[in-house]
């Protein structure tokens, strides 16, 4: 349920896909090598199997001279139920694309070192994830680190005399620490909150380590947070992007929320700290000024090219995880802070410095597309790209070009360059999935503006079947977004794929209802403590509006969604007045009182619901909990499929089970799809295929009577 920007979510999925193994897991030379998938597609129709055959582009790295790019791609095997990540290198214009890695072990996070003569990367070829190097043609592979705990991310200092890396350290007491004679007991003795997070019991946390590097071997490491019980980077999705080297290789900026237990569970107040590798001294850059009001998330620091300033992404309010992510620039000498994206009334999702140190480039969503922008230090913002796309990352390629990753509702991620001398001059430089997309016919995507019940304008994306015939009538799906404050932009998904739904002869309408970014702060914040308010009316306005079209069969409407979208489905099931003939809710919360006590990140429920349900004198709280879907089960009358993962600690599987049980007890046709080994997402290939088959079988049963 936590709102995560697209970059964070993609990074987390690539991490899960990359085949990282535990430090205690030995290398397996008998593993099959999963590479680029070949598939033949019938009738030009997108299928779940075609989605899982696609390569997924991950991280990228530019050589020091700007002439080459190393990047990763993850491939999946449905048969093996596994994935494998490889490294490619190509010229900056996309030519001479070469696969560098050919082993069964995943190889990730390529980074140019030694003036561009070597590429450093992570692999578990020796039994645990360690730093290796190779030539840019893939030859002369050599292991550089042998850290016992394994390594999860790394950055070499600018002078390459040191390396910063992430490794897990023990957190808290195990049962065997309390009772050594019960070393095989599985029970956990818990005394404080945040004992679980996302999909794990918190027994280890990430710490940043710094070690010497002599050009051949990584030396002994120092834990920057030694004996401190804090995470850096922050769970569950933070990576090496939350740490940075100073230009003189003497200081490290790191992101940290120095809180534990209950205090951690109710606060988003993380800060940027500056650690001196020579003296061991640490500064909190966010709290040096007592009047500073950036009390929310502060993340992802990056030093300016001249080393005199540092930038980071900053949220103003504590506990509000979906606050606008501003770009803060701090003069390291004076301590003065300037927020340089105030003219952009949406969040910054990724950014980089220009070589002159006077400009920053960033990506952010506005009106349901995510574009590349620039800002100078005065806060003058310009949009550099256009079109129905989402640009999700930005990095300097050279003085004249940016490297970026882009996708849309109709195409998966590819790498592009952006010419800084010409507006919207964008060139595609990878062709990872051309062999698949050349066999597909995609449906038309168009923007549709609808008047809301209070007279505002709302933008929805409509996706039509590929062979759309306006003289036919089609079953139509309302897509309910999660987050609840994640944009319905030009997103590409390998599960909630709107083109896949259209390929199954459904029209899809996906509204940017109240509570989504890209339409100003008033629109974004209307949802807080008001889940049953305008956001739900917006959904009904969207489906009622498109149902007026002659090609929409208003007697065959469905409603689907995940996370907050799953909550929306459960809520609408009790309020839709017979509009819909089928519902699907994935990982949604059904009982809001139950959800308040079950979820791990309590700052979310405190902000979005207003607080605990026992605050009887708080009108906002009482309004929130009065809109708990379980209170309206008496009005449920429509078939519903409930899906949930048992490793989902954000919204526990008991919510999906309770909703399914309620439907069955009410005599409403219902089905439950439960995944014992999945979290808030479905990441394993065969589970993904099962998800899609169950999804469409349910919709077809109730919305396509000819299939009964």
N, C-alpha and C positions, 0 to 999 in steps of 0.2 A: 504493500500500500504506500510505502514511502515514495515520494516523488523523486525520481532520479532523472537527470538530464540525459540526453541520448548518448553523449560521449561516455559518460560514466557507465551507463548500462551496456554499451557495446564493449567497453574495455573489460567489464566483468564477464561478459559472455565469452569473449576471446580467451580470457584466463581459464574459464571453465572448459573451453573447447580444446585448449592447447595440450592437454595430456600431462599437466604437472603431476609429479609423483612425490610422495612423502620421502623425506631424507632417508628413511629406513628401508625403502623399497629398492631392491636390487634391479639393475638394468636387465632387460629381457631381450636377448638377441633373436628370440624366436617370434617376436611380435610381427604381425603383418604390416607392410608398409601401405598406409592409406594415402593415396594421391589423388590427382585430378580425376573426377568421375566422368564417365561417358554415359550418355543416356539418349535414347531415341524417343521422341514425344509424338504421340498420336493426336491427330485433329487440332494441332496447334494449341492445345489446352494445357494451362498450368495445372500441375498436380502436386500433392505433397511430396511425392518421390522426386519430382523435378526441383522443388525447393531444397531438399536435403542433398541433392547432387551438386548444388552450387558451391563454389569456393567463396569463402568469406574473408574479405580483406581486413586485416587488423592494423597493427602499428606500422609506422614508416619512419625512415631516418635519412637525412640528406647528407651527402659527403661534404667535407670541409670546402671543397672548391665549387660546390653546387652543381656538379656535372653528373652525379649518379645518385640513385635512390635505392635503398634497401627497404624491403617491406615484407610483411608476413601474410600468408593465406592459410586458413584452416579448411581442411577437407573432412567430410564425414562418410562413414560406411554404415548403412542401415543394417547390413548383414552382420558386421562385427560389433555393432552398437557402440562405436568408438569414433574418436576424431584424431586428427593429426595436423600439426601446424608446421609449415615449411617457410623458408626464407628465399625470396627472389631478389635479384638486383637488376637494375636497368639504367639506361641513360636517362637524363632528366627530361628528354622529349619522348620517352616511352620506347625507344628503339633498343635493340640488343638485350631483350629481356631474357634472363638466365636463371634457372632454378639452381640454387646453391646446395641444398641439403637433400640427401637421398636415404637417410637412415630411418628406422622405425620410430626413433625417439623424436618428439616434438622439439623444435628449435625456435626460440622466440626472442623478442626484444632486440633486434639487430641495432647496433650502434657503431658508428665509424670512429676509429681510434688511430693513433700513430700517423697523423697527417693524412688519413684516408687510405693508407696502405693495408690496413686490417679492418675487419668487421668483428666486433665483440658481440656475443649473444649468450643466451641461457639455454642449457640442455641438461637432461638427466641421464645422459649417456653413461656416466660413471656411477650411477646409482642414486644420485640426488641432484637437484637443480644447482648447477655451478656455472661460473662465467668461463666461456671459452673464447678463442679467437680463430679466425681463418682469413685467408686471402680473399679479395673481392671476387675471385673466380671459384671460391669454395674449397680450394686446396689448402694443405698444411694446417689442418685443424689441431688446436693445442689447448689443453685445459689450463686456465689461469688461476682458478681458485679451488680450494678444498675445504671450505668452511663446513664444519660438522653439522650445523643446523640447517644447511641448505639455504639458497638465496632466491628471493622472489622478485627482485627488481634491482637495478643498479644504475649509477652514473659515475663516470670518471671525472675527476677534477679537470679544469681547463688545462693545467700544466701536466696532467696525467701522472702526477706523483702519488696520487691517492685515488681510492675508489670508495664511493658511498653506496651501501647496499641495504636491503631490507631482509630481515630474518625474524622468525618467530621466537619468542621467549615464553617461558612458563608464566602463567598467571594464576594466582590464588593457590589454594590447597587442594590436592587430590584426596580422595578417601584414604588412599594408602599412606599419605602423609600424616593423617590423624590416627589411623589404626594400621600400623605396618603389617600386622598379622592378617589383615584382610585385603591383601594385594590383588585378589581376584574378584572382589566385590564390584558390582556395576553401579551401585547406588551413589548418588551425589549429595553431599551435605551442603546446603546453600543458605547463606546468611544475608545476602544483599541482592539488589536488582542488577539487571544486565548480565544475568547468568547465562542467557542465550541471546543470539543475535543472528538475524536473517535465516540461517539454516544450520547453525552449529551451537554446541555448548561451549561457552567461552572458557577454555582452559589454556589457551595460548593467545598472545597478542603480538602484533608486529612492532619491531623497534628498528630505528636506523643505526647502522654501524658504519664506521669509517676505518679504512685500512690503508696501509702503504702499498705502493705498486712500483716495482723496479723495472717494469717493462716486460718481465717474464713471469712473475708470480705475484699474486695478492698476498700480502703479509698478514701479520697479526691484526685483529680487529678490535676496535673500541666501541662499546655500546654508548651512544650519545645520551640515552635515557637510562643509563645503568641504575638499577634499584628504584626506578620510578615506574609505578603501575599504570602507565598511560600508553595509549596507542599512537603510533606515528609510522606510517599513514593511518588514517582512521578507517575502522571497519564500517560497513562490510565491503565497500567498493574502492577505497582509496588505494593508489599505487604510487609509483616513483614520481608521478607528476606532482605529488604533494611535497616534494623536496627539491632543493636547488643549490648549486654551487655558486659562490661569489666569483667574480672574474679573476681575482688574485689567488684563488684556490685555498684561501685561508678560513673562509666562513661557510657555514651551511645554513640555509633557511629551511625550516621544516614546519609542517602543519601539525597541530596537536590540540586536543581538547583535554586539558589537565584536570580531569574529573573521573570519578569512579562510582560504581553502584547507583544508588538512588539519584545522586547529584548528576551523574552522567545521563541517566534515563530521562531526565526532564529538561535537558539543556542542549542547545546547538551551538553554544558559545565556544568555538575553537579559535585559536590565535596563530599568528605567524611568529616563530621564534628564530633568533639568530644565534647560532652556536659557533664560537671561535675554536678552531681545531688546535690552535697553539696554546691557548690559556685555559680552555675548557669553560670559559664564561658564556652565559646565555642571556640574551635580551628578549623581552616580549615586545615586539614592534607594535602590537595592537593596543597595549595598555600603558605605554610610557606617558601618554597624555591623559590625565585624570578625567578630562572632559570628553574623551573619545566615546562615540556612541555606537561604534560597530560591535554590537554585542551578539551577533549571530555567527553563522559560519564564515570563517576567513580561511581560504584554501589556495593552493596552487601558486606558490610564489615564483617569480622570474625576475632576475636581475637585468637592468638595462645594459646595453652594449658597452657603455663607458663605466659601468659599475657604481655610478653615483646614486642610482635610484633602484627601487625594487617595486614591482607591481604584484598584485594578487586580486583574486575574486573575493568580494566581501558582501555579506548580508548584514543589514542593520539591526534586526530584532531577534532577541533570544527566543528560542522555542519555535520559531516560524521557519520550517525547513524549506518552504516554497517562496520565501521572500525574494525580491528582485536581487539578482547577483550583479552587483556593481563592480566596475574595474577601478581599483584604488592604486594610485601611484604615490610612493613615499620617497621624499628626499632623505637619504640616509644620514646626512650631516645635520640638517636642521630638524628632521623629524616631521616636517610639514607633509600632510596628506592631501591629495587632490583626487576627487572622484571624477574620472574623465568620460564616463558614459551616462551622465545624468540626462543628456538630451535624448537618449534611447530608452524609452519607457518599457523596456523588457530586460530579460537577463542575459548576461554574457556567459556563453557555454564553453568557449575555448578562445585563446588569444595568443599573440606573440608580439615581440618587439620588432620594429623596423631597425635596420642597421644604423640609421642616424640617431636613434634614441629619442626622436622627437615625435614619432608616430607609433601607434599600436594598431594591430589588425585583430579583429575578433569576429566570431560568429554568434548570431542570436536570432531568435524567432520573432517575426512580426507578421500579423495577418496570415498565420498558418503556413508560412514558409520560413526557412532558416537561411539567412544570407550572410555574405562576407561584408564587413564594414571596416572603416578606419576611423580613428579618432586622434586628434593631436592632444598635446598636454593642456590645451585650453578647453578641451571637451567639445570640440567641433566635430560632429559625427557625419560621415558620408557612407552611403550604401554603394558597394562596388559590384555586386552581382544582382541578377534578376532571374525571374522564371519560376516555374512550378517545380522547385527542388528543395532539398535540405542539404546545405553544406554543414558538415559536422566537425571539421577540424581545420586548423590553419597553422602553417609553419613557413618560415622564409626559405625559399629555394635559392634565390640569388637577389641581387639588388633590384631586379625588375619583375620578379615573379614570386607568387606564393604557391605552395603545395597544399592541396586540400583534398578532402574525401567528400563524395557527394552521392546521394541516392534520391529516389522519389517513390511515390506510390506504385510506379510501374517499372522500376529498375533498381537492382541491388547496388551496393557500394562499389565505386570505382574511384581511382585517383585522378585528379585533374590539376592543371596549373591555371593560375589567374594572372593575367598580364596587368601590372599595376599602372601602365601608361595609357591603357584604353579601358573604358567602362564596359563591363560585362564581356570581356575578351577571355573566354574560358576554353581550355583545350583538354580533351580527355587523353590520358596517357597509359591507361591499362585497359585490357579487354578480357578480364578474368572469366566472365560468363557469357561471352558472345556466342559460343557454340550451343548454349542452351537457349538464350533469348532469341537467337535467329530462327528457332523452331517454334516460337510462341507467338500468339496473337493476343495482345493485351486489350483490355476494355478502355473505353474513353473515360477520362477523369475530368470533371468540371467543377468549378466553384458555384455554389448556390447560396444566395443571401435570403434570409427569412426574417420577417418581423416577429419579435417576441411578444409575449402577452403584455409587457410594459412598454412596447413601442420601440424597442432597440433593434438594431440590425445584427444578425448572427450569421456567420459564415460556416457553411458545411461543405465537405467534399462529397461528391456523388460519383460512384464508380459503376459503370454499366457493363453488362456482359459483352464479350468481344464481338459477337454477331448480333448486337442489339437491333431489334426490329420495333420501331415505335408503334406498330400496329398490333403488337402482341401485348399481353398482360403478364407481368413478372412478379413473383414473390419478392418481397423487399425486406431488407434487414436494417434495423437501427443499431449502429455501433456505439456503445457507451464506453468512453475513455476512462482509463485508470488514472492513478496519480495521488490525489485527484487533480493535481495541477500540472499535468504533463500535456504538452500541446498536441492537438490533432493536426499535425503538420504533414509534410510530404514524407511520412515515415515509411520505411521498408521493414517488414517483419517476416520472420521465418515461421511464425505460428499465426499471429493475428494479421494475416495478409489479406488485404481487401481485394486485391486482384484474384487471389485464389477463390474467395467467396464469389466474385463475379464470374469466374470461370465455371462455377457450378450453377450458373444461370440465375443468380440473384442480383438485384440492384441493391447497392449499399449506400446509405446516407450516414455520414460521420460528422456530427455537429461539433463545433468549437463552442460548447455551452459555457455558461457562467462558471468561473473558476479556472479558466485556462489562460496561460500567458500569451502575449502577443497582441492584446487588445486594450492595453492600459491597466493601471493598478486597480481602478474601481471594478472593472470586469473580473480581474483575477481574484479579488478578495471578497467578492459577493458570496462565495460559497462557504466561507468560514462560519461555523456555528449555524449554517443554514442549508444543510444537505437536502432537506425536503422542500426547499424554496424554488427560486428562479431556475436553478440548474435542472431540476426535474421538469419544470414547465418548458424549459428550452428544448429538452428531449422530445416532449410531446408536440411542441410547435413544429419541430423539424420533421417528424414523421407525418403529422397531419398535413403539412404543407406539400410534401412530395406525394402523399397519397391522393392528392387532387389530380395528379397527372393521369392521362388516360392509359398509359402503359404500366401503371402500378396497380396490382391487384390488391385492393384494400382489405380483402377478405383473407389474404395470405401474407400477413406481416409478422416478422420475427424480431426479437430483441436479444442482443448478445453483448457481453462485456466481461472484463476481468478487473480484479482488485476493487477500486472504487466503482469501476464499471460493473463488477459483480454485485456490489451493494446496490447500484442503480437498478440492476435487473430485479433483485429481490424486492426493492421498494416499488418499482413499477408494476410488479406482479400483483401488488395489492391496491394499485391506483389507476390501472390503465383503462378501465371501463370497457373491457372486451375488445380493445384495439388489436391486440396481438394474439396469435395462435400458437406461438412457441417461444420459450425463453431458454437461454443458456447463460449460466453464471459460473465464472472461473475465479477461485480464490477470493470470493467476496465475503464481506462480513455481514452477518444475518442478524445477530443480536448485539446491539451497540453497548449495552452494559457489560456483556460478556467480553466484547472486544476491548473495552477499556482496561480490563484486568488481565487480559491474556497477551496483548501485544507487548513487545519489548521496548520500543522507542516511544515512551510516554509523552515526549514533547509534542508528538504529532496529535494524539488524541486530546491533550490539554489545549492545544491551539485550535484545532479544527472543530472539536466538540465543545470547547469552552471550559472543560474541566471534568471532574469526576461526577458521576450521576447522582451521588448523594448530596450534592450542593443544591438543596431544595429551594434556596432563596436566590439562586442565580438564574435569571430569565433565559439567558443564552443557553445554559446547560439544559434547562428543562425543555426548551424548544428542540435542541439537538436530539435528546433521547426520546422525545415524543415521536420522532421520525424513524425509530428503529424498525426495520422491515418485519421483525418477528411479531410486532404488535398488530400487523394487518393480514396475518395468515388466514383469518376468517374470510377474507375476500379473494383468496387465491382460487382460480378456476381454470388455469391454463397450464398445459404440459411444460415441465421444466427439467432441464438437465443441470445437475450440480457437479462441478469438477473441482478437485482440490489435491494439493500435495501435502503429505504428512511431515515433510521436513520444512514446511513453511512456518517459520516462527514470527513472521510479521502478522499474518492472519491465520490462526491455527485451524487445522483441518476439522476440528469440532464444529466450526461454523458451517462448513459445507454439509457435514453429516447431519447437523441439526436441521438445516433447511430441507434436505432430502427427506428426513424423517417426518418433518412437519407436513410436507406435501403428501407423502404416503398416508399419513394419519387422516388427512383431509380428503382422501380419495382422489387427489389430483394425480394424473399420470406423471411419473417422475423416474429419473435414472440418475445414478451416482457413478462417476468415474473418479477413482481414488488412486493416487500414485504414492506408494510408501517411500520411494527413493527420490522424489522431486521436491523442490522448494517452491517459492512463489512463481517460478518459471518452470517450463518443461524443457530440459536441456539434452536428454539422451535421445538419440535418433529413433529407436523403435518406439519409445514413449511418445515422441513427437508425431510419428505416423499414426499411432493408436489414437492420440488426441484428435487429429484431423479426421480420421475415419469415423470416430464416434460423434464428433461435431456435426459433420454433414449428414450422417445417417439419421441423427435426431431431427435436424432441420427438414430433411427430405420427407421424413415420415409424417410430419405435421403440416408442412407448407406445400408439399407436392402430392396431393391426394392420389394422383395416378400411380405413385410408387407404393401405395398401401397394398 
